[in-house]
Amino acid sequence: MRVEFRPLETKDLEIVFCWRSHPRIYKWARHQSQPLDWDEHEKWFETLPSLSVYYIMEWSGRRVGLVGLDANDWVSIYVGDESAIGNNVATKGLKWICKKMADRAPLFAEIHVDNTSSKNLFKKVGFNFVSENENWEIYEYSI
C-alpha cells in the first residue's frame, strides 16, 4: 500500500490529540509524560513557527500518523493507528520528510535510549548517532 502525505490541518487536530495522548506514543516523547491538554494542543498548532512543517501520513485511505520537522530541523514521526504498524509506514514517512526537507539538512532526531524500534528506523533511513545526553540519543541526517 502507498503512503500519502498532506499538510496537517485544523481538521486533523482531534486525531493527532488522540494519538499523542496514547501512552504508546507519549512514553517516548521528550517533552510529554502524560496525555495532552486540549487547550495546549490547540495553542501548539496555532503558534507553530513558519519553519515548522507537519504532515499527516495516510495509508489504506486512513490517517495513520504524523511526520514533521520543527523550526530547528528536529524530526518527529509517529504512527498513531496501530493497524498501520509493521507496514513500512514510518520508514516511508521518514524517507519522505528527509527527501522533501533535504535543503534544510542536516536534520536531527532525539530518541530515548530504550526506544530500539525508533533507533533502528532512523539508522535504516540514514541517520547517524552523534551523542548521548542522559537517556536521550541524538541522531543526524546529512546529505
C-alpha positions as CSV (number, residue, x, y, z in Angstrom):
1,M,0.0,0.0,0.0
2,R,1.1,3.5,-0.8
3,V,1.6,6.1,1.9
4,E,0.5,9.6,1.0
5,F,1.3,12.9,2.7
6,R,-0.6,16.2,3.2
7,P,-0.1,19.2,5.4
8,L,-1.5,19.0,8.9
9,E,-4.8,20.9,9.1
10,T,-7.2,22.1,11.8
11,K,-9.5,19.1,10.9
12,D,-6.7,16.7,12.0
13,L,-6.2,18.2,15.5
14,E,-8.6,15.8,17.1
15,I,-7.0,12.6,15.8
16,V,-3.5,13.9,16.5
17,F,-4.6,14.8,20.0
18,C,-5.8,11.2,20.4
19,W,-2.5,9.7,19.1
20,R,-0.3,12.0,21.2
21,S,-2.4,11.2,24.3
22,H,-1.9,7.5,24.0
23,P,0.8,6.1,26.3
24,R,2.4,4.1,23.4
25,I,3.2,7.4,21.8
26,Y,4.0,9.8,24.6
27,K,6.1,7.4,26.6
28,W,8.9,8.1,24.1
29,A,8.3,11.9,23.9
30,R,11.0,14.1,25.3
31,H,8.6,16.9,26.5
32,Q,5.5,14.9,27.3
33,S,4.9,12.5,30.2
34,Q,1.1,12.3,30.2
35,P,-1.9,12.8,28.0
36,L,-2.2,16.2,26.4
37,D,-4.4,19.0,27.5
38,W,-6.7,20.0,24.6
39,D,-6.2,23.8,25.0
40,E,-2.4,23.3,25.0
41,H,-2.7,21.2,21.9
42,E,-4.7,23.8,20.1
43,K,-2.2,26.5,21.2
44,W,0.7,24.4,19.9
45,F,-1.0,24.2,16.4
46,E,-2.0,27.9,16.3
47,T,1.5,29.1,17.3
48,L,3.7,26.8,15.1
49,P,6.6,28.8,13.8
50,S,6.6,29.3,10.0
51,L,9.6,27.0,9.6
52,S,7.8,24.1,11.3
53,V,6.2,21.7,8.9
54,Y,4.0,18.7,9.8
55,Y,2.3,16.2,7.6
56,I,-0.5,13.7,8.1
57,M,0.5,10.2,6.8
58,E,-2.4,8.5,5.0
59,W,-2.3,4.7,4.3
60,S,-5.1,2.5,3.1
61,G,-7.4,5.5,2.9
62,R,-6.9,6.5,6.5
63,R,-5.0,9.0,8.5
64,V,-2.5,6.8,10.4
65,G,0.3,9.1,11.6
66,L,2.3,12.3,11.6
67,V,5.7,13.3,10.4
68,G,7.3,16.7,10.6
69,L,10.2,19.0,11.2
70,D,10.3,21.8,13.8
71,A,11.8,25.2,13.2
72,N,15.2,23.9,14.4
73,D,15.2,20.9,12.0
74,W,14.3,18.2,14.5
75,V,12.3,15.4,13.0
76,S,9.2,14.0,14.6
77,I,7.3,10.9,13.5
78,Y,4.8,8.5,14.9
79,V,2.3,6.0,13.7
80,G,-0.9,6.5,15.7
81,D,-3.1,3.9,14.1
82,E,-1.8,0.6,15.4
83,S,-3.1,-1.3,12.3
84,A,-0.5,0.5,10.2
85,I,2.4,-0.6,12.3
86,G,4.6,-3.1,10.6
87,N,3.6,-1.9,7.1
88,N,6.6,0.4,6.4
89,V,4.5,3.5,7.0
90,A,7.1,5.0,9.4
91,T,10.0,4.1,7.1
92,K,8.2,5.7,4.1
93,G,7.3,8.7,6.1
94,L,10.8,9.3,7.4
95,K,12.4,8.8,4.0
96,W,9.8,11.2,2.5
97,I,10.4,14.0,5.0
98,C,14.2,13.7,4.6
99,K,13.9,14.0,0.8
100,K,11.3,16.8,1.0
101,M,13.4,18.8,3.5
102,A,16.8,17.9,2.1
103,D,17.6,21.6,1.6
104,R,17.4,22.0,5.4
105,A,19.9,19.2,6.2
106,P,21.4,18.4,8.5
107,L,18.2,17.1,10.1
108,F,18.2,15.8,13.7
109,A,16.4,13.4,15.9
110,E,16.3,12.8,19.6
111,I,15.4,9.3,20.6
112,H,15.1,7.7,24.0
113,V,17.9,5.2,24.7
114,D,15.3,2.4,25.2
115,N,13.3,3.1,22.0
116,T,15.0,0.4,19.9
117,S,12.5,0.4,17.1
118,S,12.9,4.2,16.6
119,K,16.7,4.0,16.7
120,N,16.6,1.2,14.1
121,L,14.2,3.1,11.9
122,F,16.3,6.3,11.9
123,K,19.5,4.3,11.3
124,K,17.9,2.4,8.4
125,V,16.9,5.7,6.7
126,G,20.5,7.1,7.1
127,F,20.6,8.9,10.4
128,N,23.9,8.6,12.3
129,F,24.4,8.5,16.0
130,V,26.0,11.7,17.2
131,S,25.9,11.8,21.0
132,E,24.0,10.8,24.1
133,N,22.7,13.1,26.8
134,E,21.2,11.3,29.9
135,N,18.5,9.0,28.5
136,W,18.4,10.5,25.0
137,E,20.5,9.9,21.9
138,I,21.0,12.4,19.2
139,Y,21.0,11.3,15.5
140,E,21.8,13.4,12.5
141,Y,20.9,13.1,8.8
142,S,23.2,14.7,6.3
143,I,23.1,14.6,2.5
